[in-house]
Amino acid sequence: MAHVITQPCIGVKDTACVSVCPTDCIHPTKDDHDFETSEMLFIDPDACIDCGLCVAACPVRAIFQQDDVPEQWADFIERNAAHFRGKTAG
């Protein structure tokens, strides 16, 4: 099961979660070309190992386990996955 970044990240994009992620599954990073234009960060559900380090690092409490995403933000499960469709690693 993956973690999901939700609505509180919009407009914030604090990258504390990026720096603690052991699998580099949170994007865009500040080095990615689309960081400035992206409204939020996303977690790749196929790369997430469910370690939970990002949850504690998020200052706006935007990250949840997929099964624990609040109902009003359920669409963010698909939004996170959709961000990575068609992209390749590296």
C-alpha positions as CSV (number, residue, x, y, z in Angstrom):
1,M,0.0,0.0,0.0
2,A,1.3,3.4,-0.9
3,H,1.1,6.8,0.8
4,V,-0.8,9.6,-0.9
5,I,-0.2,13.4,-0.9
6,T,-3.4,15.3,-0.5
7,Q,-5.0,18.8,-0.7
8,P,-2.9,20.5,2.1
9,C,0.2,20.3,-0.1
10,I,-1.4,22.4,-2.9
11,G,0.6,25.7,-3.1
12,V,2.9,24.7,-0.3
13,K,5.2,22.0,-1.9
14,D,7.4,21.8,1.2
15,T,10.1,19.3,0.2
16,A,10.9,17.9,3.7
17,C,9.2,14.7,2.6
18,V,11.4,14.4,-0.4
19,S,14.6,14.5,1.7
20,V,13.5,11.6,4.0
21,C,12.2,9.3,1.3
22,P,14.5,6.3,0.9
23,T,13.1,5.3,-2.5
24,D,13.0,8.8,-4.2
25,C,9.3,8.3,-5.0
26,I,8.1,11.9,-4.3
27,H,8.2,14.3,-7.2
28,P,8.6,16.8,-8.5
29,T,11.7,17.7,-6.6
30,K,13.3,21.2,-6.7
31,D,15.7,19.8,-9.3
32,D,12.9,18.6,-11.6
33,H,11.9,20.7,-14.6
34,D,8.3,20.8,-13.6
35,F,8.7,21.8,-9.9
36,E,7.8,25.5,-10.4
37,T,4.7,24.7,-12.5
38,S,3.4,21.8,-10.4
39,E,0.8,22.8,-7.8
40,M,1.8,20.1,-5.4
41,L,4.1,17.1,-4.8
42,F,3.1,13.5,-5.7
43,I,4.0,10.0,-4.4
44,D,4.6,7.2,-7.0
45,P,2.4,4.4,-5.7
46,D,4.5,1.8,-7.5
47,A,7.8,2.9,-5.9
48,C,6.5,3.7,-2.4
49,I,7.5,1.1,0.2
50,D,5.1,2.3,2.8
51,C,7.9,3.3,5.3
52,G,5.9,6.3,6.6
53,L,8.9,8.6,6.9
54,C,7.2,11.2,4.7
55,V,4.2,11.4,7.0
56,A,6.2,12.6,10.0
57,A,8.2,15.0,7.8
58,C,5.2,16.8,6.2
59,P,4.6,20.1,8.0
60,V,1.1,20.5,6.7
61,R,-0.1,16.9,7.4
62,A,-0.9,16.3,3.7
63,I,0.3,12.6,3.6
64,F,-1.8,9.6,4.4
65,Q,-1.7,5.9,3.8
66,Q,-3.9,5.1,0.9
67,D,-6.6,3.4,3.0
68,D,-6.6,6.4,5.5
69,V,-7.1,9.2,3.0
70,P,-10.0,11.3,4.2
71,E,-13.1,10.9,2.0
72,Q,-13.1,14.5,0.9
73,W,-9.6,14.0,-0.6
74,A,-10.2,10.5,-2.1
75,D,-9.6,11.8,-5.6
76,F,-5.9,12.5,-4.6
77,I,-5.2,8.7,-4.7
78,E,-5.8,8.8,-8.5
79,R,-4.1,12.2,-8.9
80,N,-0.9,10.8,-7.4
81,A,-0.9,7.7,-9.6
82,A,-1.8,9.7,-12.7
83,H,1.2,12.0,-12.2
84,F,3.5,9.1,-12.8
85,R,1.8,7.3,-15.7
86,G,3.9,7.3,-18.8
87,K,7.0,8.6,-17.0
88,T,10.1,6.5,-16.7
89,A,12.6,6.5,-13.9
90,G,15.7,8.7,-14.2
